[in-house]
C-alpha cells in the first residue's frame, strides 16, 4: 500500500511541477559603462607620438591583452591603445606632454608581474619601424 501511495505522489509531483507553457523571465539589469570621451580629453595643440613594443607573459587574448589595452587606454593623454595578442605587440598613440614611454611600461607591468615590455620604439606609423 505504501509503495502505491509513493508512486502516485511522485507521479502527481512530476505532472504538477512540469509546465509545458512556461514564459521566459525577462530581467532588466542596469549597467553603468564608464567610457572616457577621448575626443573631449584630447588637446588639439598637443604633439602626439606613436610607440610600438612587445609584451612577454601574455597567455590569452581576453584576460591578458584586453586588460592591458584597457589600462593603457584609460591613462590621461593616451589617444589610442591596441594590444594584439597574436603578435604580442602593443601600439599606443599618446600626448608627449602627459605620457612617457616609461609610464606606459609601468602601466603594463602593474597589471601583473608576469608582463614584460620589450623593444619599445617610436614609429611614424603603426606596423613600420622609424
C-alpha positions in Angstrom: 0.0 0.0 0.0 2.8 2.4 0.9 4.5 1.7 -2.4 1.4 2.6 -4.4 0.9 5.8 -2.5 4.5 6.8 -3.0 4.3 6.1 -6.8 1.1 8.1 -7.1 2.6 11.0 -5.1 5.8 11.1 -7.3 3.7 10.9 -10.5 1.5 13.8 -9.2 4.5 15.8 -8.3 6.1 15.3 -11.7 3.0 16.4 -13.6 2.3 19.4 -11.4 5.9 20.6 -11.5 6.4 20.3 -15.2 4.8 23.1 -17.2 4.8 23.0 -21.0 3.8 26.6 -21.4 6.4 28.4 -19.5 7.2 32.0 -20.3 10.7 33.2 -20.2 11.6 35.6 -17.4 12.9 38.9 -18.6 15.1 40.7 -16.2 16.5 44.2 -16.8 19.8 44.9 -15.3 21.2 48.4 -15.4 24.9 48.6 -16.2 26.9 51.8 -15.9 29.5 51.9 -18.6 32.4 54.2 -17.8 33.9 55.2 -21.1 36.1 58.2 -21.3 35.2 60.5 -24.1 38.6 60.6 -25.8 37.8 63.4 -28.1 36.8 65.7 -25.2 40.0 65.0 -23.3 42.5 65.4 -26.2 44.4 68.6 -26.6 44.2 69.7 -30.2 47.5 71.5 -29.9 49.4 68.6 -28.4 52.2 66.7 -30.0 51.3 63.1 -30.3 53.8 60.3 -30.6 53.3 56.7 -31.6 55.1 53.8 -30.0 55.2 50.1 -30.5 56.5 47.5 -28.1 56.4 43.8 -27.4 54.8 42.3 -24.3 56.0 39.0 -22.9 54.0 36.9 -20.5 50.5 37.2 -22.1 48.6 33.8 -22.1 45.2 34.8 -23.5 43.6 37.4 -25.7 40.7 38.4 -23.4 42.2 38.2 -19.9 45.7 39.5 -20.8 45.7 41.5 -23.9 42.4 43.3 -23.4 43.2 44.1 -19.8 46.5 45.7 -20.7 44.9 47.6 -23.5 42.1 49.0 -21.3 44.6 50.1 -18.6 46.7 52.0 -21.1 43.6 53.5 -22.9 42.4 54.9 -19.5 45.7 56.8 -19.0 45.3 60.6 -19.3 46.9 61.7 -22.6 46.6 58.4 -24.4 44.8 58.9 -27.7 44.6 55.2 -28.6 45.9 51.9 -27.3 45.8 48.5 -29.1 47.3 45.2 -27.9 47.5 42.4 -30.4 47.7 39.1 -28.6 48.7 37.1 -31.7 51.8 39.2 -32.4 52.4 40.1 -28.7 52.6 43.8 -29.8 51.2 47.0 -28.3 50.6 50.1 -30.3 49.9 53.3 -28.4 49.4 56.9 -29.5 49.9 59.4 -26.7 50.4 63.1 -25.8 54.1 63.6 -25.2 53.4 66.2 -22.6 51.3 63.9 -20.5 52.6 60.4 -21.1 56.1 58.9 -21.3 57.2 55.6 -22.7 58.3 54.7 -19.1 54.8 55.4 -17.8 53.4 53.1 -20.5 55.9 50.4 -19.4 55.0 50.9 -15.7 51.3 50.6 -16.5 51.8 47.3 -18.3 53.9 45.8 -15.5 51.5 47.0 -12.8 48.7 44.9 -14.4 50.7 41.7 -13.4 54.3 40.9 -12.6 54.5 38.4 -15.4 54.1 41.0 -18.1 57.4 42.4 -19.5 57.8 45.2 -22.1 60.5 44.7 -24.7 61.8 46.5 -27.8 59.9 49.8 -27.3 60.4 52.2 -30.2 58.8 55.3 -31.6 57.3 54.9 -35.0 55.8 57.3 -37.6 53.0 54.8 -38.5 52.0 51.6 -36.7 53.4 48.5 -38.3 56.5 50.3 -39.6 59.8 51.0 -37.9 61.2 54.5 -37.7 
